[in-house]
Amino acid sequence: MSATAQDLLKTPLHALHVELGARMVPFAGYSMPVQYPAGLMAEHHHTRQAAGLFDVSHMGQLKLLGPDAAAAFETLMPVDVQGLGYDNGVCRQRYGLLLTEEGTIIDDLMFVNRGEDIFVIVNGACKAGDIAHIQARIGSRCTVLPLPDRALLALQGPQAVSALSRLLTGVDKLVFMTGGHFIWEGADLFITRSGYTGEDGFEISVPASHAEALARALLAQPEVKPVGLGARNSLRLEAGLCLYGNDIDTTTTPVEAGLTWAIQKVRRSGGAREGGFPGAARVLAQLQGEGLARKRVGLVALERIPVRDHTELQDASGQRIGEVTSGLLGPTLDKPVAMGYVDAAQAATGTRVNAMVRGKAVPMEVSAMPFVPTRYYRG
């Protein structure tokens, strides 16, 4: 075993992945399953048609405690945290963006108002930096409590609700972007109806001690099969969702990334709590169309040639206008799809661009996203 492999962390499901025949790869400092013997394509299609079980325990979980937690957390993001409701035990969830002082993205995250705290999930590769950033900025106003003793499972697909309902009564009452507490085999679970595939599904925070037993119970359901990182990536790309480190990072602003839907009216110019977040002047100006040089777009190849990450994009005259940040042959669509950044003037839907693949110009067209319609359950 190499020193690198020895250094990799293991999730509570590592032994189960190996038992199921997964091909393990380094990812975000962990040894993670990229695919199982059925293969990426089969896992992708199974998730679209039934239910796929993902181990996302490498992601960071933490909670913010104290009466000032929502107001404090809101100072870090251009997002309405204080207005996120908690009604009669229904916990509401929202997508958020930690920003630098330049208004660029430190990480994207999900957070939930659970009444007693704010529960936050951050990306695995960013979690140590995120927790340090949050602690340094608002640790004097609330308690920032990492939860390293919890695992995270994602059950995604149109039959996820049928499978999970056999184990947990009442989980079918949740709708998209809500969550609740459940008890399974004596363990406290926190479940949200959300995920990152564009499908209906759930993310399940479970004590590490119960993670393998819960995964086995889910895999015993006829609809459920294990799915690795490979299919997770193809599913999220078809859904038009950003992967931190590929499509967004500390060089991109939320407006450049097309994530303006995550900036609620209350935080925008003229809103009741306008600005007050890092990089607000730049982000609010870009929302008005000022200083926006490039934009993230969806791209569909007009020839059956996959266009990978970092491929240069040119206009018809051969001038560089941008770069692909994620790209592959979409298994559901059976044609090459990608996302990337182009000059703002070239970002309109239907614009023709060329992707330079091994010196050959592959024609592509700017496309609306998602590439595959989402199927979130909204009640």
N, C-alpha and C positions, 0 to 999 in steps of 0.2 A: 504494500500500500504506500502510495506516495505521501510526502509530508503534507501536500495540499489536501489530499483526501482525508488525512488524519485530522486536519484542522477544521474540516467541515462540521457544522452543527447538524443534529438530527432532530426531526420532529417526533412527537410521540407515536406517529404512525410508521416510522421508518421500517421496523421489522415486518409490518404488514405489507408495505410496498414490495419489499424483497421477496416475501412469501408469495405474493401475487405475480411475480415475474417481471416487475417494472425495471426499465432501464433507468438507472439513477445518474443524475448529472449535477454538477455544482450550480447553484442558483442562489443569489443573495446571501452567500455564506453558508448555505445549507446543502445537504445532499437531498435532492428532490426527484420525484419520478417524472421523466419527460414523456414516457408512454408505456403502456402495458402490452402484452403479446398481441392483442387485437389490432394495435396500430393506431396512429393518429387519425386517419380518415374514418375508421370505424368508430372511434371514440367521439369524434366530432358529430358524425351523423346520429349516433345513439343519443347524445345530449339534445340535439334538435328534435328527436322523435320520442324520447322516453325520459330518462333521468341519468345524469352523470354525477359521480361523487368525486370532488376535488379536495385534496389536502392543501389548505392555505395557512397552515399553522406557522409558517415562517413570517407571516405578517405580524405587525405589532399591535397589541391591545393595551389600552390604558383607560383610566377614568379620571375625570376632573371633579373634585369635591369641594363644596362650600357655596355659600349664598351668592358669591360674586363670580362664580365659575363661568357662567354664560357671558356676562359682560366682559370678563377678562379674555376669554377665548376669542370673542368677536374682534378684539384689537389686533389679532394676528391674521385675519382673513377678511376678504371683501364680501362676506356672506352674512346673512341674517341668522345669528345664533340665538339672540335673546327672544326672537319671535317664534322659535320652533316649539311647537306645542307638546304638551303632555296631558292627555285627557282621559280620566277614568281608567287608568292602567294601560292606555294605548300610547306606546312610545313612538315618537316620530323621528324619522331619519333624514339626513340631508348630506349632500356632497359638498366638500369644502376644499379650499386651496390655501396652504401656508405660503406666504410671500416674503421675498427679500425686500430690503429698503428700495430696491430698484423696480419693484413690482413684478419680478420674475418668480417662477414657481419653485419653491423648495420641495414640495410634495403635494400630491392630492390625497384626500382621505375621506372617510365616511364618519359621521358622528350622529349620535342618538341622544335625545333628551329622555332620560329614564326617570325623571322626577327626583330621585335621590342623588343623581350624578349625571355627568355627560360622558357617555361611553364612546371612545374614539378608536378607529381602526386605521393604521397607517401602513405604507408599503414596507415590505421586509427589508429591502436594501437600504431604506432611509430611516428605519425606526430609531436607531441609537441617536442619530443626529436630530431627528424630530423631537424626541423626548427631551434631549438636552436643550434644544431651542425653546420648546414650550416651557420647560422648567426655568430657564434663564429669564424669559420674558414675563411670565405670569405666575411663577412659583410663589411670589410673595402675596398674591391675591387669592390663590386657591391651592388645594393639594393636588399635585400631579402624581398619580399612582400607576406605574406600569404593572401589567398583569402577566408576567412571564410563565405563570403556572397554568395558563389556559391555552388550549388548542383551538383551531378554527377549521371547520369543515364547510364546504359549499356544496349544496345539492341543487343541481340546475337542470331544467328541462320541463316540458309540459306535463309530465307525469310525476314530478317531484312532490306535488301536494298529496297525491294518492299514497305514495310510498311513506312519506313522513307522517301522514295522518294515522297510519296504522300503529305507529309508535307513540304518538303524542296527540291526545285529544285537544281539539280547539285550535290547532295550528292553521287550519284552513280558514279561520276567521281573520287572519292577518291579510292586509292588502299591501301593495307595493310601497316600499319605504316606510313600513311600520314594523314594530317589534314588540316582543313581550318575554316574560320569564316563564319557563316551563321546568318541570321536574321529571327526570328520567332515571330510573334505577337509583333513586336517592341523590342524583347529581343535579345541581342547579345549572340549567342551560339558559342562555339568552339568545333568542332567535329573531332575526330580521327577515322580512320577505324582500330580498334584494340579491344582487350578485353582479357578475361582470361578463355575462354571455349574451345579453339581450333576451334571454328566456325568462319565464317565470321561474322562481326558485327561492332558496333560502340560504342564509349564512348562519351557522350554528357555533356559538362560542361555548365550549365545553371544558370542564376541568381536565387537565392533561391525563389524570389518572383514569378517566372514563372514556378517553377519545377512541382508543382501539375497540373497545366493546361497542360503542355507539356506531363506529364505522362498520364493524362486522354485522351489526343488526340492520343497518341500512343496506349493505351489500347483499343481505339475505332476502331482500325484497325483490320480486321478479323484474321490476322496472329499472333497477339500479345496477350500473357497472362503474368500475373505477376509471377515472380519466386523468391524464397527465398534463404537464405544462404545455406540451405541443398543441394539443387541441384547445386548451384554455386560450392560447394566443390566437389561434385561427378563429375561434368563436368571438372573442372580444374585438378583433379587427373587423369581422363581418358586421358587428354591432356598431362600428364607428367609434369605439371607446379608446381613449388614450392609454398607452403604457408608459408609466413614468420611466425616464431614462432613454426612451426611444422618441416618443412624440411630444413630450413636455419635459422641461428641466429648467435649470437656473438661467438659461438663455432666452426663455420664452415667457411672454406675459399671458394672462388669461384671455385677453382679447385676441392676440395673435393666434392662440390655440383654439379659438372658436368656442370658448367655454363661458361666454357672456351669460348664458342661461343660468349659470351658477351664481351670478351676482344679482341678488334680489333688489327690487326697486328702492327699498328702504336705505340701502347703502350707496346708491348712485347719486349723482348731482341732483339736488332738489329733494332728495329723500329725507325722512325724519332723522336718520342717523348717517347722513352723507359722509363718506370718507372715513378718516380715523383708522385706517389700516396701512400697513407698510406699502410704500410705492403708490399711494392713493392718487397723487397728482398725475402721474403717468398713466395709470390705468383708467382714471376717469376721463382724461383727455382722449385716450384711444377709443373709449366708448362713444365719444363725440366725433370719431373719425380723424382725429389729429395724431400725426406721428405714427400711423400704422403702415409699416413698410411691407409686411408680409402676412400671410394668413395660412392656417392649416386647412387643407382641402382633402376631399376624397377623390380617388382616381381609379378609373377602370381602363384596363388595357384593351386596345382594339384588335390586338393579335394575341394568340394563345402563348404568350411568353411571360412567365412570372417576373416581376420587377421587385428586386429586394431592397432592404434598408440601405441607405447612403447612395443610392443611384442618383446621378445628376439629372435634373430636369432642364430642358431647353425650350425656347420658343421656336417658331418656324424659321427664324433667321439664324438659329444656332447660338443665340445668346443664353447664357446660364440664367435661369429664373428661379431655381430652387433645388430641393433635394427630397427624395423619398425617405420617410422615417420608419415606416412599417410596410411590408408588402409580401404577398404570397398568392398562391392559387386558391381562391376561396372554395372550400369543399362544398358548401351548399349551393353556391352560384355556378360552380364549375367554370370559372373564368378568373383571370388575374385581377386582384383588387389591391389597392394601396392607399396610404395616406401620407401626406408630406406637406412641406411649406413651399409656397410660391409667392412671387411678388404680388402685392395686393391687387394690382391692375390685371393680373392673370387669374384671379380667383373665382370668377363668375362661373356658375354651372354651365357646362357645355363647351367651355374653352378647350381647345386642342393644344396639347403640349407633347413634347417628345422626351421619353426616358432613354438615356444612353446606356444600353446593356452591351457590355463587351464591344464598344465602339459602334454598335448598330442602333439607329434611332427606332425605338418602339413607340408607336403613336398611342397616346392615352387621352382620355377626356375627363375633365373635372366633373365630378358626380356628387349629387346630394348623398348624405349619410343619414341613417345607417344603410349599409348595402343590403342587409336582410332585415325586414321589418321586426321591430321588437314585439315581444308578447308578454309584457308585464301584466300582472293581475291587479286591476284597479277596483275590483268589486262590481 
